[in-house]
Amino acid sequence: MDFGIGFLSNNVMLPIIDLFYSIVPSYGLAIVALTLIIRFALYPLSAGSIRNMRRMRIVQPLMNKRMQEVRERYKDDQQKLNEEMMNVQKEFGNPLAGCLPLLLQMPVLLALFATLRGSPFAGVNYSVNLQVFPGEQIERIQPQAFATPPQNIYISEGEHLKVNAILPGGNKLAVGEHTKIEYQTVEGKPFQALLAEHPDTQLIPEWKITKGEERIKIDAEGNIEALQPGDVTIQGTIPGLAANQGFIFIDALGRVGAIDPDGIIHWDIVAMVILFGITLYVSQILSGQNTTNANPQQDTVNKITPVIFSGMFLFFPLPAGVLMYMVIGNIFQTLQTYILTREPLPEELQKIVDTQEKEEESAKQKALPFEPKSSKKKTTG
């Protein structure tokens, strides 16, 4: 039994989507509700990371100073140096400790991501691999039925089933042989029978040969004719039920990419990519990642990171519904960071901050140019 990403998606994410869709029939609002519920559920873990980041930012200068002193004092004794370094880390804390909450929440966020990339928000792809043999060789091959792994498909609003793509006669064909790719539920019910029960649903499967196009012919119904020996890969796609549904300024939740092959620009996607970068940058500022001058190179990396991540979604596009989830998640993270960075500091950290402020003020005063004293010219009689 699968207790991984698929389990979380099918048994946690999709029921939440169905629940909210039953209350407010909008898949866009369902995405918003699902994102917020997951973010609130993970709030304690995220808060731990933000608090640890804030703490490490305060103690980092003192920690670096202490480590430098240890290196100079025990530079000739490697064993003692390692021991003292460990003691310093125990005293100030491990910077990597804040990564643990992030790692713990990753499976949930990946499951949420996988949910929004599948039905009903986007088309679901099936990969069917075929082998075409000369007629004299196929006789020595034992026929065996072929089925892809099942995937979750929304047949109608709030109703979804596990569906396979199958080849009843197997995926090994002789030149000149005919077969057909069919969809059916894991219980064996034909996909066409499901569609007949839901006449308002327009889920017409599509087929595309991604490898060995010259070796077979396939029509819109999934009928295949083997032409030449060799390996073939066919991608079958069942459209997402809500792929063409819009939400607020988003034209279609399932649309992938800001620019179509014909050059049409989808400004709703562009707006979300830009908004993602802005929210990421604001979150960095609030967390203090862009406010230190101790490491100019790191400052530069922090400033260009939002640009890199945003630009990535232009070259490696995601469905609009997934982008919307990421933007909402970023806004939530930004608000959470704002709230937590205004919490009163623990007493020991506040003392460090007060000391650092006094040292900075003292350094500024020393750096100010002194006012030259006025002097009278001596006169000679």
Secondary structure by P-SEA (a helix, b strand, c coil): ccccaaaaaaccaaaaaaaaaaacccaaaaaaaaaaaaaaaaaaaaaaaaaaaaaaaaaaaaaaaaaaaaaaaccccaaaaaaaaaaaaaacccccccaaaaaaaaaaaaaaaaaaaccccbbbbbbbbbbbbcaaaaaabbbbbbbccbbbbbccccbbbbbbbbccccccccccbbbbbbbbccccccaaaaaaacccccbbbbbbbccccccccccccbbbbbccbbbbbbbbbbbbccccccccccccccccccccccccccaaaaaaaaaaaaaaaaaaaaaccccccccaaaaaaaaaaaaaaaaaaaaacccaaaaaaaaaaaaaaaaaaaaaaaccccaaaaaaaaaaaaaaaaaaaaacccbbbbbbbbbcc
